[in-house]
């Protein structure tokens, strides 16, 4: 009788869902190793279940030192520690995975690599920055729409404690973040300042109409005017600095997070959920407006801080 009961009990147990297989494009960033560790190390306290990195294409940018000196080292670590299979092209990666993590350090590579990845017909997470220019960002979005490819792009700071400051009572916000730049990127803020821009948009959402920017060797101050009259400012420090922010609330109140911790885990959770559902957690329209914000900031600093209106990023015909 006990044997029969055991058989019946096992028959109703739910089967464990198989992990999704994810493929990395670009092993020239620490994110490739960090994301793989969070996903593949089932014994870790911060493990995120549901997907594993199983294959990767190295990529790399020989003209960027950070890329050239790390691409092979990180690829070797992924192979040795996590048995990640290295492939010779994105086309070779496609049939081996269920979703793609476009991790390449260099935003200039993203349009070309996304074009190749789109042929897979699988969801794509595009690590920050989405692209190196507003034009490339728009082309990625158009291509994705035409080919019906789900995608999203985000900084992990969107899922940091900065989000706890968001409130219906906000009248404005100031955020601060590191702001190093890289000379090959068309939008200099896309290299690292995008973390601060992402934080600001996490708090204020879309609807910015114009931007001003002042810059010095050690910092940038970028202020946007939203359609409803709110002001949002990003203060970037070079070479590096803390992440944080303060929001101004109705009734002369403040709320602040002066030293926000940096963790990849919340973003990786969102990536796995996205790969499972194919629903972007960050609407594509938000990411495109962020690029219009950075594009306007670039034009503003070139015009000695003149206010510049954001470009239209609607994909409607």
N, C-alpha and C positions, 0 to 999 in steps of 0.2 A: 504493500500500500504506500509505504513511504516513497518507493521508487516511482510509482505512478504520480504521486503528488509532485515530486521533483520535476518530472517531465512536463507536467502541466504548468508549473511555475516558470520554467525556462521558456516555454512557448509564448508566454505573454510578456516577457521582458522586451523592451524596445531595443532595436538594433542600434549600435553606435553609428552615428553619421560619419562617413569618410571625410578626412581632411581634404580641403581643396588644395590643389597643387599650384603654387605661385611661382612665376618666373621673374627674375630681376633683369632689368636692362640698365647696365652701368654699375660696375663694381668700384668706381673711383670715389665713393663717398662713404663716410662712416655709417650713414643710414643703412647701407646694404647689410653691414655686419650687425648693427643694432637691431634692425627689424627682424633679421633671420634668427638672432638669439632669442628674442621675445617669442617668436612663433615656434621655433624648433626645439627649445629646451623645455620639455614638458615637466621637468622637476623644479624649475625656477619658481620663486614666489610670485613673480610678476608675469608668468606665462600667459599668453593669449591663445586659447584653443580655437580650432576650426579650420586652420590652414597651416601649411608648411611651405617653406621655400625649398624647391627641389631642383631648379635649374637656373642658370644665369648666363648672360652675354656680357662680356667685359666692357665693351665700348671704350670710353676714354677720350681725353682731349690733350694731345701732345703739347699745345701752346699754353696750357694752364698748369703751373707747377704742382698745385695741390692734386690735380687729377693724375698727371704723369707719374708722380712718385708713389701713388697709392693704389692705382688700378690693379696691378699685378699682386701686390701684397694682400689686398683685401680678397681678391679672387682666390689666392692660395689658402687664406684662412677659411673661406667658405667651403672650399673643397676638403681641407684637412679636418676641420672641426665638425662640419655639418653634412658632409658627403654631397654637397651641391654639385650637380653636373654642369660643367662649362660647355657651352655651345659656341659655334663660330658665327652665328648670325641670328637676327631676330626671327627670320623665316624658319630657322631650325628650332627656335625656342617655342614657336606657336603651338605645334601639335602636342608638345610635352607638358603643357600647363593649362590650368583653368582660368587664370587671370594673370595680369601683368603689373608689376611694380616698376614704373619708369623712374629710375633713381639717379640717372646721370647728373653729375655735379654741375655741368655746363648747360645753362638754359638754352644756349644756341643750338644744341643738339636735339632738343625735344620735339620740334616740328618734324624733322626728318625721321626720328625714331618713332614718333607716334604714327606717322604715315605708314611705316612698316608694320607696327603693332596693330593698326586698324584692320589689316588684312586677316588677322586672326579671328576677328569677330567676337572678341572676349573683353570683359571689363578691364579698364586701365586706371590705376592710380598714378597720377603724375606728381612726383614730389616737387616741393617748392624749389625753384620757381616754375610755374607752368611753362614759361618761355622767357626769352631774353628781351622781347619787345611786344608791344601791344599788337602789332600786325601779325606776329607769329601766334600769339595767344588767340586772336580772332580766327586765324586759319585753322588752328587745332579744333576750335569749337565748331566751325563750319564743316570740317571733314568728319568730325564725330557725328554731327547731326545727319549728314548725308549717308554715312555708313551705319548709322544706328548703333554707335559704340557708347556704352555708358562710361562716364569718366568723372573724376573729381580730383581736385588739387587742394592741398591745405598745408599750412604750418601746424606743427603740434601745439603751438601756443594758442590756437583756437580752442583747444580742449584743456587748457590750463585753468587754474583758479581765477584767472582774469575774467572768465565768463560769469563768475559769481557776482561781479559788480553790475551786471546788466539789470536795468530797472526801467519800468514805465515812467518813473519820475525823473529820468536823466534829462538834463538840459545841455550837457556837454561832457567831453572827456579828454584827458591827456594820458597818453601811454608813452613809455620809454623802453628802449631796446638797443642792442648793439647795432652799429651801422657800418662795418667795413665794406669796401667796394672791391670790384675786380674789373680791370680796364677793358676786357673783351666784351662785357655785357652792354647791350645798347641802353637798357634802363639800369642805371647804377643801383637803384633801390631794390631791384629784383634779386640781387646777390645775397644780401643779408637783411637789409632794411624791410624786406617783405614780412618778416616776423612781426615787426611793429605795426605795419599796415594791416596785417591779419588781425592783430589784437584790437585795433581801432574798429575794424569792420565787425568783429565779434560783438562789440558793445553797441555800435550805432547802426549797423545794417547798411543797406544801400540807400541811395538818395542824395549823394554828394553832388553838388553842381559846379563848384569851382575850388581851385587849390592855389595856395601860395607856398613858396619854399625859400628859405634862406639857408646858406651853407657856409661853413668855415672848415679849416683843415681837421678840426676835432669833432665836429657835430653838424647835424642838420635839424632844422625845425620846419615841419611840413604841417600846414593847417588847412583843413577842408571846411567849407561852408555847406551844410546840408539844406535841402529844399525847405525843411520846416524851421530853419533858423538856428539849429544846433551847430556848434563848432566842435570839431575834433582835431586834436593835435598829436602828431608823432614826433617825439624827441629822440634822435639817434646819436649814440656816442661812438667814437672811434678811438682805438681799434675795437675795443669791446666794452661792455658795461652790463648792468643788470636789466632784467625784464620787470616791468611793473606798470601800474596805472592808478589813476584817480578819476572818479566820476563826480560831476556836480549835479546835485539833486534839488528838486523844488524845496522851498522853505529854507534856503541857505544851508543845506546839509551837504556833507561830503562822505564818500566811501572810497577806501583805498586798499590796494594790494601792492605795497612798495617793493617787494622782492619775490617775484613769482618763480617757483621752481620749474625746471625744464625736465620733462619726461616724455619718452616716445610711446609709452604704453597706451594712453588714452587714444592717440591717433591710430595705433595699430589695431585697437579694438574696432574703431570706425572703419578701417580698411577691410577687415575681415567681414564685418556686417555688410559692407558695400559689395564685396565679392559674392556674398551669399544671396543678396537681394537684388543686386544690380541697380539699386536706388542711391544716387549720390547724397551723402549727408550734408554737403555744402552745395547749394544750387549753383550751376555753372554761371548763371548771371551775376552772382556775387563775386566770383573769381574774376570775371571779365571786367566788372566795374573797378575792382582793386587795381587791375592793370591800367585802366583809364586814369585812375587816381595817380599812379606812379608816373604815367606818361605826361600828365598835366604838370606834375611836380618837376619833372625834368625840363619841361618847357619854361616853367616859371623861373627856375634858378638861372636859366640861360638868359632870361629877361630881367635880371636883377630883382627877382621877387614879385614880379607882376602877377596878379590873379589870372589864372588860365582856366577856362571852362573844360569840363571833362568831355572827351569824345563820346559819341553815341556808340554803344556796344550791343545794340539790339541785333539779333540774328534774323529778325523778321524780314521777308522779301521787300 
